[in-house]
Amino acid sequence: MPFDFRRFDIYRKVPKDLTQPTYTGAIISICCCLFILFLFLSELTGFITTEVGWA
């Protein structure tokens, strides 16, 4: 049973029973999730990192 890459398509516009997931939609969905994760982690590390500045 091969892995169906199209099931990662999370940006569907019509009800689920009327949709047909595509590889392009799955790729865009995965890229968006990775970009959101990157932004979250970069902001989190910037928040946690302490810098001592001269006043």
Distance bins in CASP14 RR format, pairs under 12 A and 6 or more apart:
PFRMAT RR
TARGET T0000
AUTHOR 0000-0000-0000
RMODE 2
METHOD distances of the structure
MODEL  1
3 26 0 0 0 0 0 1 0 0 0 0 0
4 21 0 0 0 0 1 0 0 0 0 0 0
4 22 0 0 0 0 0 1 0 0 0 0 0
4 23 0 0 0 0 1 0 0 0 0 0 0
4 26 0 0 0 0 1 0 0 0 0 0 0
5 21 0 0 0 0 1 0 0 0 0 0 0
5 22 0 0 0 0 1 0 0 0 0 0 0
5 23 1 0 1 0 0 0 0 0 0 0 0
5 24 0 0 0 0 0 1 0 0 0 0 0
5 25 0 0 0 0 1 0 0 0 0 0 0
5 26 1 0 1 0 0 0 0 0 0 0 0
5 27 0 0 0 0 1 0 0 0 0 0 0
5 29 0 0 0 0 0 1 0 0 0 0 0
5 30 0 0 0 0 1 0 0 0 0 0 0
6 12 0 0 0 0 0 1 0 0 0 0 0
6 19 0 0 0 0 0 1 0 0 0 0 0
6 20 0 0 0 0 1 0 0 0 0 0 0
6 21 1 1 0 0 0 0 0 0 0 0 0
6 22 1 0 1 0 0 0 0 0 0 0 0
6 23 1 0 1 0 0 0 0 0 0 0 0
6 24 0 0 0 0 1 0 0 0 0 0 0
6 25 1 0 0 1 0 0 0 0 0 0 0
6 26 1 0 1 0 0 0 0 0 0 0 0
6 27 0 0 0 0 1 0 0 0 0 0 0
6 28 0 0 0 0 0 1 0 0 0 0 0
6 29 0 0 0 0 1 0 0 0 0 0 0
6 30 0 0 0 0 0 1 0 0 0 0 0
7 16 0 0 0 0 0 1 0 0 0 0 0
7 19 0 0 0 0 0 1 0 0 0 0 0
7 20 0 0 0 0 0 1 0 0 0 0 0
7 21 1 0 0 1 0 0 0 0 0 0 0
7 22 0 0 0 0 0 1 0 0 0 0 0
7 23 0 0 0 0 0 1 0 0 0 0 0
7 25 0 0 0 0 0 1 0 0 0 0 0
7 26 1 0 0 1 0 0 0 0 0 0 0
7 29 0 0 0 0 1 0 0 0 0 0 0
7 30 0 0 0 0 0 1 0 0 0 0 0
8 21 1 0 0 1 0 0 0 0 0 0 0
8 22 0 0 0 0 0 1 0 0 0 0 0
8 23 0 0 0 0 1 0 0 0 0 0 0
8 24 0 0 0 0 0 1 0 0 0 0 0
8 25 1 0 0 1 0 0 0 0 0 0 0
8 26 1 0 1 0 0 0 0 0 0 0 0
8 27 0 0 0 0 1 0 0 0 0 0 0
8 28 0 0 0 0 1 0 0 0 0 0 0
8 29 1 0 1 0 0 0 0 0 0 0 0
8 30 1 0 1 0 0 0 0 0 0 0 0
8 31 0 0 0 0 0 1 0 0 0 0 0
8 32 0 0 0 0 0 1 0 0 0 0 0
8 33 0 0 0 0 1 0 0 0 0 0 0
8 34 0 0 0 0 0 1 0 0 0 0 0
9 16 0 0 0 0 0 1 0 0 0 0 0
9 19 1 0 0 1 0 0 0 0 0 0 0
9 20 0 0 0 0 1 0 0 0 0 0 0
9 21 1 1 0 0 0 0 0 0 0 0 0
9 22 1 0 0 1 0 0 0 0 0 0 0
9 23 0 0 0 0 1 0 0 0 0 0 0
9 24 0 0 0 0 1 0 0 0 0 0 0
9 25 1 0 1 0 0 0 0 0 0 0 0
9 26 1 0 1 0 0 0 0 0 0 0 0
9 27 0 0 0 0 1 0 0 0 0 0 0
9 28 0 0 0 0 1 0 0 0 0 0 0
9 29 1 0 1 0 0 0 0 0 0 0 0
9 30 0 0 0 0 1 0 0 0 0 0 0
9 32 0 0 0 0 0 1 0 0 0 0 0
9 33 0 0 0 0 0 1 0 0 0 0 0
10 16 0 0 0 0 0 1 0 0 0 0 0
10 19 0 0 0 0 0 1 0 0 0 0 0
10 21 0 0 0 0 1 0 0 0 0 0 0
10 22 0 0 0 0 0 1 0 0 0 0 0
10 25 0 0 0 0 1 0 0 0 0 0 0
10 26 0 0 0 0 1 0 0 0 0 0 0
10 27 0 0 0 0 0 1 0 0 0 0 0
10 28 0 0 0 0 1 0 0 0 0 0 0
10 29 1 0 1 0 0 0 0 0 0 0 0
10 30 0 0 0 0 1 0 0 0 0 0 0
10 31 0 0 0 0 0 1 0 0 0 0 0
10 32 0 0 0 0 1 0 0 0 0 0 0
10 33 0 0 0 0 1 0 0 0 0 0 0
10 36 0 0 0 0 0 1 0 0 0 0 0
11 19 0 0 0 0 0 1 0 0 0 0 0
11 21 0 0 0 0 1 0 0 0 0 0 0
11 22 0 0 0 0 0 1 0 0 0 0 0
11 24 0 0 0 0 0 1 0 0 0 0 0
11 25 1 0 0 1 0 0 0 0 0 0 0
11 26 0 0 0 0 1 0 0 0 0 0 0
11 27 0 0 0 0 0 1 0 0 0 0 0
11 28 1 0 0 1 0 0 0 0 0 0 0
11 29 1 0 1 0 0 0 0 0 0 0 0
11 30 0 0 0 0 0 1 0 0 0 0 0
11 31 0 0 0 0 0 1 0 0 0 0 0
11 32 0 0 0 0 1 0 0 0 0 0 0
11 33 0 0 0 0 0 1 0 0 0 0 0
12 18 0 0 0 0 1 0 0 0 0 0 0
12 19 1 0 1 0 0 0 0 0 0 0 0
12 20 0 0 0 0 1 0 0 0 0 0 0
12 21 1 0 0 1 0 0 0 0 0 0 0
12 22 0 0 0 0 1 0 0 0 0 0 0
12 25 0 0 0 0 1 0 0 0 0 0 0
12 26 0 0 0 0 0 1 0 0 0 0 0
12 28 0 0 0 0 0 1 0 0 0 0 0
12 29 0 0 0 0 1 0 0 0 0 0 0
13 19 1 0 0 1 0 0 0 0 0 0 0
13 20 0 0 0 0 0 1 0 0 0 0 0
13 21 0 0 0 0 0 1 0 0 0 0 0
13 25 0 0 0 0 0 1 0 0 0 0 0
14 20 0 0 0 0 1 0 0 0 0 0 0
14 21 0 0 0 0 0 1 0 0 0 0 0
19 25 0 0 0 0 0 1 0 0 0 0 0
20 26 0 0 0 0 0 1 0 0 0 0 0
21 27 0 0 0 0 0 1 0 0 0 0 0
21 28 0 0 0 0 0 1 0 0 0 0 0
21 29 0 0 0 0 1 0 0 0 0 0 0
22 28 0 0 0 0 1 0 0 0 0 0 0
22 29 0 0 0 0 0 1 0 0 0 0 0
23 29 0 0 0 0 0 1 0 0 0 0 0
23 30 0 0 0 0 0 1 0 0 0 0 0
24 30 0 0 0 0 0 1 0 0 0 0 0
24 31 0 0 0 0 0 1 0 0 0 0 0
25 31 0 0 0 0 1 0 0 0 0 0 0
25 32 0 0 0 0 1 0 0 0 0 0 0
25 33 0 0 0 0 0 1 0 0 0 0 0
26 32 0 0 0 0 0 1 0 0 0 0 0
26 33 0 0 0 0 0 1 0 0 0 0 0
27 33 0 0 0 0 0 1 0 0 0 0 0
27 34 0 0 0 0 0 1 0 0 0 0 0
28 34 0 0 0 0 0 1 0 0 0 0 0
28 35 0 0 0 0 0 1 0 0 0 0 0
29 35 0 0 0 0 0 1 0 0 0 0 0
29 36 0 0 0 0 0 1 0 0 0 0 0
30 36 0 0 0 0 0 1 0 0 0 0 0
30 37 0 0 0 0 0 1 0 0 0 0 0
31 37 0 0 0 0 0 1 0 0 0 0 0
31 38 0 0 0 0 0 1 0 0 0 0 0
32 38 0 0 0 0 0 1 0 0 0 0 0
32 39 0 0 0 0 0 1 0 0 0 0 0
33 39 0 0 0 0 0 1 0 0 0 0 0
33 40 0 0 0 0 0 1 0 0 0 0 0
34 40 0 0 0 0 0 1 0 0 0 0 0
34 41 0 0 0 0 0 1 0 0 0 0 0
35 41 0 0 0 0 0 1 0 0 0 0 0
35 42 0 0 0 0 0 1 0 0 0 0 0
36 42 0 0 0 0 0 1 0 0 0 0 0
36 43 0 0 0 0 0 1 0 0 0 0 0
37 43 0 0 0 0 0 1 0 0 0 0 0
37 44 0 0 0 0 0 1 0 0 0 0 0
38 44 0 0 0 0 0 1 0 0 0 0 0
38 45 0 0 0 0 0 1 0 0 0 0 0
39 45 0 0 0 0 0 1 0 0 0 0 0
39 46 0 0 0 0 0 1 0 0 0 0 0
40 46 0 0 0 0 0 1 0 0 0 0 0
40 47 0 0 0 0 0 1 0 0 0 0 0
41 47 0 0 0 0 0 1 0 0 0 0 0
41 48 0 0 0 0 0 1 0 0 0 0 0
42 48 0 0 0 0 0 1 0 0 0 0 0
42 49 0 0 0 0 0 1 0 0 0 0 0
43 49 0 0 0 0 0 1 0 0 0 0 0
END
